[in-house]
């Protein structure tokens, strides 16, 4: 299992590097596809759809595609319109097929669209910013760097549980180590790329805090729905949401912080 996880992890990192290096339509298309797969995993986990694709999930995918089109056009107002149009599609399905779907399913469908497609699109949006080729790496640096540092510090010094019911192995000491480690990685990255040392440290520290929220949020959904993994797409890691749970939360934070701080 460890060997499989390691090899698939290496392939995943290499693929991400190539996609971000290319940027443009290649990265955009990849993020759109990944978003739809992630939404499919979320919809299956939360009961929006099961093995077959229902009309409610199709409306959710339609809303996500409208938003992705708005992202490609690069007009912020179109993005807001697309999200509202997606909500309108979902509510239309709800009322015109009533009582086929429960209100909770409609809410989960809309949440999945925003949670996965909208938030993950910030990877592409960050890459499109001035200096985005360097800034976009902060998303992965602080999310995956925080996870690694938090694990190491938690194993060595963890004493106080951070979320004892949800994730008993995570500690407050580990969380502090993850944030500090992410900040240090940000400073090192700034030194190597001649960026703002203080700015990158702050960005990575704040991003690390949100990455932990993303990780715990994904775990909470899995615990409540009684599943171990969201999928089996990535050998040894699970599905898209299992590997990108922290990235999904971190990407929007980094996108806005880069515009304000970097």
FENURLIN-V900379 format. One record per pair of residues at least 6 apart in sequence whose C-alpha atoms are under 7 Angstrom apart, sorted by the first residue. I is the first residue (numbers start at 1). GAP is how many residues later the second one is. D is the distance in Angstrom with one decimal. If there is no record, write none. Layout:
# FENURLIN-V900379
I,GAP,D
I,GAP,D
This chain:
# FENURLIN-V900379
1,235,6.3
4,231,6.4
4,232,5.7
5,230,6.3
5,231,4.2
5,232,6.2
8,226,6.7
8,227,6.1
19,7,6.5
19,8,5.2
20,7,6.1
23,104,6.9
27,97,6.6
28,96,6.0
31,90,6.6
32,36,6.7
35,81,5.8
35,82,4.9
35,85,6.9
36,25,6.8
38,78,6.4
38,202,5.5
38,203,5.8
39,73,5.8
39,74,6.6
39,77,6.1
41,189,5.6
41,190,6.4
42,70,6.4
43,6,5.6
43,66,6.7
44,6,5.2
45,180,6.4
45,185,6.8
46,62,6.8
46,179,6.7
47,58,6.8
48,9,6.4
48,57,5.2
48,60,6.8
48,61,6.3
49,8,6.4
56,34,6.4
56,37,6.2
57,52,6.6
59,30,5.7
59,31,5.7
60,26,6.6
60,30,6.6
60,49,5.9
60,50,6.5
60,53,6.1
62,24,6.9
63,19,6.5
63,20,6.6
63,22,6.6
63,23,3.8
64,49,5.9
64,53,6.0
66,16,5.4
67,12,5.5
67,15,4.8
67,16,6.3
70,8,5.2
70,9,5.1
70,12,6.9
71,8,6.5
87,23,6.4
90,16,6.5
94,7,6.2
94,12,6.9
116,132,6.7
119,129,5.8
119,130,6.8
119,132,6.7
119,133,5.9
120,128,5.1
120,131,6.4
122,129,5.3
122,130,5.3
122,133,6.2
123,13,6.6
123,128,5.7
126,6,5.6
126,9,6.9
126,10,5.5
126,129,5.2
127,6,5.5
127,9,5.3
138,66,6.7
139,108,6.5
139,111,6.0
139,112,5.6
139,115,6.2
140,107,6.6
142,40,5.0
142,62,5.0
142,65,6.1
142,66,5.3
143,64,6.9
143,65,5.6
143,68,5.3
143,103,5.8
143,104,5.9
143,107,6.6
145,37,5.7
146,32,4.2
146,33,6.0
146,35,6.3
146,36,5.1
146,62,5.7
147,31,6.3
149,28,6.0
149,29,4.7
149,32,5.7
150,24,4.2
150,25,5.4
150,27,5.2
150,28,4.0
151,23,6.2
153,20,6.8
153,21,4.9
153,24,5.7
154,16,6.9
154,17,5.9
154,19,5.9
154,20,3.9
157,16,6.5
158,13,5.3
158,15,5.2
158,16,5.9
159,12,6.5
160,11,5.3
160,12,5.7
160,13,7.0
161,7,6.4
161,9,6.1
161,10,4.3
161,11,6.0
162,8,5.9
162,9,4.7
162,10,5.0
163,7,6.8
166,54,6.5
178,30,7.0
179,26,5.1
179,29,5.4
179,30,6.5
180,25,6.8
182,22,5.5
182,23,5.8
182,26,6.4
183,18,4.4
183,19,6.6
183,21,5.2
183,22,4.9
184,17,6.5
186,14,5.0
186,15,4.8
186,18,5.7
187,10,4.9
187,13,6.0
187,14,5.2
190,6,5.8
190,7,5.1
190,10,6.3
191,6,6.6
196,66,6.5
199,62,5.8
199,63,5.6
203,51,6.6
203,54,6.3
207,43,5.4
207,46,6.2
207,47,6.3
210,39,6.1
210,40,5.8
211,35,4.3
211,36,6.5
211,38,5.8
211,39,5.3
212,34,6.5
214,31,5.6
214,32,4.6
214,35,5.2
215,30,5.4
215,31,4.9
218,27,6.1
222,6,6.5
229,9,5.5
229,10,6.7
229,13,6.5
230,8,6.4
230,9,5.1
230,11,6.3
230,12,6.2
231,7,5.1
231,8,3.8
232,6,4.5
232,7,5.0
233,6,5.0
237,6,6.3
